[in-house]
Amino acid sequence: MFNRTEDVERTYLNEIVDKLEDAYQADVDRSILYFACTRAMHRLTLTHTGDLTSIIDS
């Protein structure tokens, strides 16, 4: 079994990995959206449901 310090370190490392994965996924999503938007020839219509993502909001 792990001691308390190892449990805290493991939890902290898992949180860091989760945040890095989220950031990477956001970069991939941003790249895909950019690719799709720059291919529009004459008109681009974006639709959404719910709140805007931080990618579109900014």
N, C-alpha and C positions, 0 to 999 in steps of 0.2 A: 504494500500500500504506500501511497505517497504521503509525505508529511505536509503540514499546512503551507509551508513556504513553496514547496513544489506545486501544490494545487493552485496557489495564487499566481505563480509564474506561468503555469500552463494556461490558466484562464486569461491572463494578460496577453500572452502570445496568441491565443485563439482570437481574441478581440482584434489584435493588430492584423492578423491574416484576413479576418472577415472584412475589415475596413479596406485593406488593399484590394481584395477581390471585388468589393463594391466599386471602388474607384476605377479599377481596370474595366469592369463591365460598363461603367458610365462612359469611359473613353471609347469603347467599342460602339456603344449606342450612338454617341455623338458623331463618330466617323461614318456610321451607316446613314444617319440622318443627313449629314453633310453631303455624302455621295448621292443620295436620292434627290436632294434639293438642287444640287448643281447640275443634274441631268435634265431638269425641266426646260423645255424649249421655249414655250410661249406663256404658260401660266402654271402656277403652283398653288394648290389648295391644300392646306393642312387642316385636318379635323381631329378632334379629341373628345374624350369623355372624362369628366372629373377635373381634378386640378392639373394645371400645366406642370410638366416636369421642370427641373432646374435647367435642363438643356434648352428648352424652348423659352422659358421665362426670362432667361438672360439674353 
